[in-house]
Amino acid sequence: MRVTLLGSGTSSGVPVIGCTCPVCTSDNPRNRRLRCSALVEFNQRALLIDTATDLRQQALRFGIARIDAVLYTHAHADHIHGIDELRVFNLRHLHEIPCYGNRDTISRITSYFDYIFASEPGESFRPFLQPHQVEGPFELFATTIVPIPLWHGSLPVLGWRIGDFAYLTDTNRLPDESLPLLADLQVLVLDALRPRPHPTHLSIDQAVELAQRLQARRTVLTHLSHLIDHDQVQKDLPPGVELAYDGQVFELDERGSISGQKGGPR
């Protein structure tokens, strides 16, 4: 299984428009962050986590040629507003794309983008999507997909586990029943918005504390704001915990070994 972090930034992206702070004006490529999303490739299929606002840019930058399904974490703008870009993949492969999320997410997406799901014919080509509301684990492309219930402030959202990889963004609290679903991970991608606490996201310290509880072999902190300078924060993190960056790649195999992309973003 191959995982690519397509974006590691918060809802504004980094640099933030009009900001002249040291991170936004940094020449370090790891301080330039598109909106959060990930691509998981296995069994010759490509599974996208969230249709981020920057999906077109991400697809061009990282050479994404196909999308076979989408897992949605929640329906906030930065995680869904790239949805119309999916129509290109419909045209290329001539099949509908199944999309999965909890009841709230699917309801919001079908309401916000009603033109996609309208039954009457449209005058222009629109994405051909098949929404699925999930209540528990399901099989997709001969692999078990496990939704992980999370809280994003007062909003119920989902993380996702695929094999020994889990992706938990936009959360400030895990219910107790979700903890056993995250045992024995090779790679955990975890929300960590900024150094100080936030009402709907984990801070760096909170994320590190949770990572130490979950004991994944490797924990990668994502959804990073412009309050986080990559090199400065990275040097203070404990072993086994690191900051994400756009274009970071992980290769996971059945023997339990992990390889990660070295060097800067592509």
N, C-alpha and C positions, 0 to 999 in steps of 0.2 A: 504494500500500500504506500502510495506517495501522497503527501500532504504539502500544499503550497499555500502560504499565507499571502493572499492577494492584497490585503490592506491591514494595517495595524493601528490605525488612528481613530480618534473619537469623531463625533458627529460633524464637527467643523472641518476635519482633516487638519494636517499640519504641513506647511505653514497655514496659519489662520489668516483669512483675508484682512489686509490692512495692518497686521501686527508686525511690530519691529523688535520683539523680544529676542533674546539670544538664541533660543531654539528655532524660532521661525526664520531667522536670518542666518542660521547655521549652514555651513557648506558640507556638513556630515550627511551623507545620503541616508543614514539610518534615522535621522531626525525629520525626514520627509515621509509623511504617512498618508496614504489613501484611506478611505473609509473601510471599516472592518469587514472582512469576508475571507473565505477559505475555499480551496478546491481540493477534494479528496478523490484520488484515482485508484481504482481497484477493479479486478476482473474485467479489464478493458472497458470500463465505464468511468464517467466523470460526474461526480456529485458535487454540486455547488452549495455552500452554506451561505445563505442570504444573497439577495440581488442588491448589492450596495449601490449607492448613488454613483460611484465611480466604475461601474461594471464595464462600460465600453472601454475606458482607459485601461482597466485591469486586463481585459481580454486581449487587447492589442499588445500591451506590454509583456504579458506572460505567454502569449501564443496559444490561447485557449481555442481549440478547434471544435469542441463539442461539449454540450451539457446534456446529460441524460436524466437528471432529476435535481430538485432543489429542496433543501431542508431550511425552513425558516425558524429563526430564534424568536422573533417577535415582529410587530408591525410598525416600529418607529421608522421615520423617513429615511434615515441613513442606512437602514438595513433592507429597504424594499423598493426605493424609488428608481432603481435600475431595472425594474421588471420588464419594461418594454424592450430592452436589449435582447431578451430571450427569443424574440421572433426571428432573429438572424439564424439562431441554431435550429429553429423549426424549419426554416427554408432550406437549410443545408441538409438536414437529415430526414425531413418529411415525416416526423412523428411528433405526437404531443409530448409535452414535458410534465411529468407528475410533480406536484409541489406539496410538501408536508409541513404541518404546523399544528399548534393546539387550537382549540375552538375559537378563542379570541382572535388569534392571528389570521386564521383562514377567513373568519367573518369580516375582519377589517380589510383584508386584501381584496376580497370579492366585492366589497362595498366601495372602497377607494378607487379601484380600477374596474368599475362595472362595465366599461366598454370592452374589456378583454373577455368577460364572462357572459356578455349579453347573448341571448339565444338568436336574435334576429341578425341577418347578414349585415356586415359593415361594408363601407365603400373602399376601405384600404386594409392591407394585411395587418392583422394584430396577432399577438402571441397566442399560440394554441397550447393552453395549459389545462391540467387536470388537478384540481385542488383536493387534498385529502386531509381530513381532521384526524389526528392520532390521539390515542388514549394510552398506548403502551408500546412495547417493542413490536417490530414488524420486519418482515423479510423483504429485501430489495437487492436485486442483482446477486442472489445467492449468498447474501450477507445479512446478519441481524443488525438492525438499526435500533438503538435504544434512546428514546427521548429522556432527558434528565430534567425534572421539574425544578425551576428556580424562581426566585423573586427578584424583580427589578423595581425596587421601591414597593409600591402596592400592586404592581402589574405582574400577573403570572406569566412567565416566559419559559422557554425551553433551551437547554443545552443539548448536545448530541454526543453519543458514544458510538463509535464504529470500530469494532475490534478492540485493540489496546490504545486507541486514540480517543480523546474527548475534547470537546470545544465548548467552553462556558464563557460567553461574553455577556455584557450588560446584566450584571447581577450584583447585589449586595448581600444576598443571603441564600444559603442552601437549606431547604427543609431536611430534617433528620432522615426522612425516608430516601432521600437522594444519595446519601453518603455511601451506602453499600453498592450502589450502581457504579461507583467510581473507584472500586478496588483494583489493584494490580494493573495500573496504567503504565504504558511506556512513555507516552507524551500527553501532557495536559496543557491545553491552551486556556488561559484564565484571564478574566477581566481585571484591570488595575489602572484606573483612570488617572490618578494623580497622587502626589505625596500625602495630602491631607484628606480626611474623611469626606465623603459625599453621600447624599441621601439615597442615591439609587445605584451607585457603583462601589466596588471595592477600591480601597486605597492600596498603595504599594504595600504598606505594613500588613493590612488585613489580608491581602492576597498571599503574601509570604506565609502568614500564620496558617491560612487554609491549605496552602501547598504542603506545609509540614505535617498537617493532619492527614491529607490524602496520600502522601508518600508516593506520588508518581516518580518514575525514574528521572523524568525531565519535565519541568514546569516552565511554560513560556508565557510571559505577561503581555497582554494585548489591550486594544482600545485605549491607547496611550494619548494623552493630551499634550499640548505644547508646554506644560509645566514639567515635563520629563525630558531632560537631556540624556540621550541614550548612554553616552560613555560615562557621564558622572554618576548616574543611578546604577548602571550595570556593575560598576566596581564595588558597590556596597551590598550587592545581593548575595545571599548565602549560596553554597554549592548546590547545584541541581536546579537553581532558579535563574532565569535569564529574561531579558527583554526581547520581545518580538521585533521584527522589522519586515518591511514589504519585500516579498520575493523569497523569504526564508522557506526552505524545503526540508522535509523530514521523510526518510525512507524507513518504513517499519516492515519487518519480516516475521514469519511465524516462529522463528527461533528466538525471538525476543531481542534481537539486536536493532539498534537505531543508528542511522547515519544522518547527519544534518549538513546542509549546504554551508560551505565555508566562503568567507569573503563577503563583499557587500551585496546590496540588492542588484538584481538584473535590470 
